[in-house]
Amino acid sequence: MSSLQRVIKVLFLSAGFLLILSGCGYHIVGTGPMPAWGISSMSIPIFVNDSRRPDIEGMATTAFVNEFVNTIKIVNNGDAVMKGVIKSYSLVPISFAGIDVIQQYRLTVVFSLKIIKTDTKKVLWEDEITRYEDYIVNISDVLATKDAEFAAFKVIASDSARLAKEHVLERF
């Protein structure tokens, strides 16, 4: 190996090493940035379901825990608590085939969210998030249509959690 090849090899290795040291934006769970509210941990209890759709609160809560776990330590009794309420869950047909044959639904969900400091009971952040997702109806398979509704709700919950985290971090 010539000296020029060694110099080039050393330069590439050095550049690669510097890139690794500079980081890629990832961090240890629960150690990311959080607004200066004097909190280092947060609890997210199961959301309250005020909608007429049963058994969706667990899935919604899980989406918020999964989103916030990279931002702050999620524990049972944190410095703050995020309280969530599913205020509404509505299905509206938006596309028809022929007379009264629904082809597509729009699922709209409204979340009411608060972050409250545990010791002072002070509301640190509050917001209401409305999201919707459209899905196709499978007229020959009711279970496939229910699965599509379930998948639409998962997307809404994840998107709402991401949006809530962005609002919290931007103090919006």
C-alpha positions as CSV (number, residue, x, y, z in Angstrom):
1,M,0.0,0.0,0.0
2,S,1.5,3.3,-1.0
3,S,1.8,6.3,1.4
4,L,-0.9,8.2,-0.6
5,Q,-3.3,5.3,-0.2
6,R,-2.6,5.2,3.6
7,V,-3.1,9.0,3.9
8,I,-6.5,8.7,2.1
9,K,-7.5,5.7,4.2
10,V,-6.6,7.6,7.4
11,L,-8.6,10.6,6.3
12,F,-11.7,8.5,5.5
13,L,-11.4,6.7,8.8
14,S,-11.0,10.0,10.6
15,A,-14.0,11.5,8.9
16,G,-16.1,8.5,9.7
17,F,-15.0,8.6,13.3
18,L,-15.9,12.3,13.6
19,L,-19.3,11.6,12.1
20,I,-20.0,8.9,14.6
21,L,-18.9,11.2,17.5
22,S,-21.1,14.0,16.3
23,G,-24.1,11.7,16.9
24,C,-27.1,11.0,14.8
25,G,-29.9,12.6,16.8
26,Y,-30.8,9.6,18.9
27,H,-30.7,9.6,22.7
28,I,-31.3,7.3,25.6
29,V,-35.0,6.8,26.3
30,G,-36.4,9.4,28.7
31,T,-33.4,11.8,28.4
32,G,-34.6,14.0,25.5
33,P,-35.5,17.6,25.7
34,M,-38.5,18.7,27.7
35,P,-39.6,22.3,28.5
36,A,-38.1,23.9,31.5
37,W,-41.1,23.1,33.8
38,G,-38.9,21.5,36.5
39,I,-40.1,18.0,35.6
40,S,-38.0,15.0,34.9
41,S,-40.7,12.3,34.8
42,M,-44.3,12.1,33.7
43,S,-47.1,9.6,34.2
44,I,-49.7,8.9,31.5
45,P,-52.7,7.1,33.1
46,I,-55.3,5.4,30.9
47,F,-57.3,8.0,29.0
48,V,-60.9,8.7,29.8
49,N,-63.3,7.6,27.1
50,D,-66.2,10.0,26.8
51,S,-67.0,8.8,23.3
52,R,-69.7,6.2,22.4
53,R,-67.0,3.8,21.0
54,P,-66.0,1.3,23.7
55,D,-62.5,-0.1,24.3
56,I,-60.3,2.5,22.5
57,E,-58.8,4.2,25.5
58,G,-56.0,1.7,25.9
59,M,-54.9,2.0,22.4
60,A,-54.9,5.8,22.6
61,T,-53.0,5.8,25.8
62,T,-50.4,3.4,24.4
63,A,-49.8,5.7,21.4
64,F,-49.1,8.7,23.7
65,V,-46.8,6.7,26.0
66,N,-44.9,5.4,22.9
67,E,-44.5,8.9,21.6
68,F,-43.4,10.6,24.9
69,V,-41.1,7.9,26.1
70,N,-38.3,9.3,24.0
71,T,-38.8,12.8,25.5
72,I,-39.2,12.2,29.2
73,K,-39.1,9.4,31.6
74,I,-42.5,7.8,31.8
75,V,-43.3,6.4,35.3
76,N,-46.3,5.6,37.5
77,N,-46.0,8.6,39.7
78,G,-44.1,11.3,37.9
79,D,-43.4,15.0,38.5
80,A,-46.3,15.7,36.1
81,V,-49.2,13.8,34.8
82,M,-50.7,13.9,31.3
83,K,-54.5,13.5,31.5
84,G,-56.2,12.6,28.3
85,V,-59.9,12.4,27.3
86,I,-61.3,11.0,24.1
87,K,-64.1,13.5,23.7
88,S,-65.6,12.1,20.5
89,Y,-65.3,9.4,17.9
90,S,-67.4,9.8,14.8
91,L,-67.8,7.9,11.6
92,V,-69.2,9.7,8.6
93,P,-69.7,8.2,5.2
94,I,-67.9,10.3,2.5
95,S,-68.1,8.2,-0.6
96,F,-71.0,6.1,-2.1
97,A,-71.3,3.6,-4.9
98,G,-74.8,3.7,-6.2
99,I,-77.7,4.3,-3.9
100,D,-76.9,3.9,-0.2
101,V,-73.8,1.7,-0.7
102,I,-71.0,3.3,1.4
103,Q,-67.5,3.0,-0.2
104,Q,-65.5,5.1,2.3
105,Y,-65.8,6.4,5.8
106,R,-64.1,9.3,7.6
107,L,-63.2,8.6,11.2
108,T,-62.7,11.8,13.3
109,V,-61.5,11.7,16.9
110,V,-61.1,14.6,19.3
111,F,-58.6,14.4,22.2
112,S,-58.6,16.8,25.2
113,L,-55.1,16.8,26.8
114,K,-53.6,18.4,29.9
115,I,-50.2,18.1,31.5
116,I,-50.4,19.0,35.2
117,K,-47.6,19.4,37.7
118,T,-48.1,16.8,40.4
119,D,-47.0,18.8,43.4
120,T,-48.7,22.2,42.6
121,K,-51.6,20.9,40.5
122,K,-50.7,23.7,38.1
123,V,-51.7,23.1,34.4
124,L,-48.5,23.3,32.5
125,W,-50.0,22.6,29.0
126,E,-53.5,22.1,27.6
127,D,-54.7,21.4,24.1
128,E,-57.5,19.8,22.1
129,I,-56.5,17.9,19.1
130,T,-58.9,16.8,16.3
131,R,-57.6,14.4,13.7
132,Y,-59.3,12.4,11.0
133,E,-58.5,9.4,8.7
134,D,-60.4,8.0,5.8
135,Y,-60.7,4.3,5.1
136,I,-62.3,2.1,2.4
137,V,-65.3,-0.1,3.1
138,N,-65.1,-3.7,2.0
139,I,-68.8,-4.4,1.3
140,S,-68.2,-8.2,1.0
141,D,-66.2,-8.5,4.3
142,V,-67.4,-6.9,7.5
143,L,-64.3,-7.9,9.4
144,A,-62.0,-6.3,6.9
145,T,-64.0,-3.1,7.3
146,K,-63.7,-3.3,11.1
147,D,-59.9,-3.9,10.7
148,A,-59.7,-0.8,8.5
149,E,-61.5,1.3,11.1
150,F,-59.2,-0.1,13.8
151,A,-56.1,0.8,11.6
152,A,-57.5,4.3,11.0
153,F,-57.9,4.8,14.8
154,K,-54.3,3.7,15.4
155,V,-53.1,6.2,12.8
156,I,-55.1,9.0,14.4
157,A,-53.9,8.1,17.9
158,S,-50.2,8.0,16.7
159,D,-50.5,11.3,14.7
160,S,-52.3,13.0,17.6
161,A,-49.6,11.9,20.1
162,R,-46.8,13.1,17.7
163,L,-48.6,16.4,17.3
164,A,-49.1,16.8,21.1
165,K,-45.4,16.2,21.7
166,E,-44.5,18.8,19.1
167,H,-46.9,21.3,20.7
168,V,-45.5,20.5,24.2
169,L,-41.9,20.9,23.0
170,E,-42.7,24.2,21.2
171,R,-44.9,25.3,24.1
172,F,-47.6,25.9,21.5
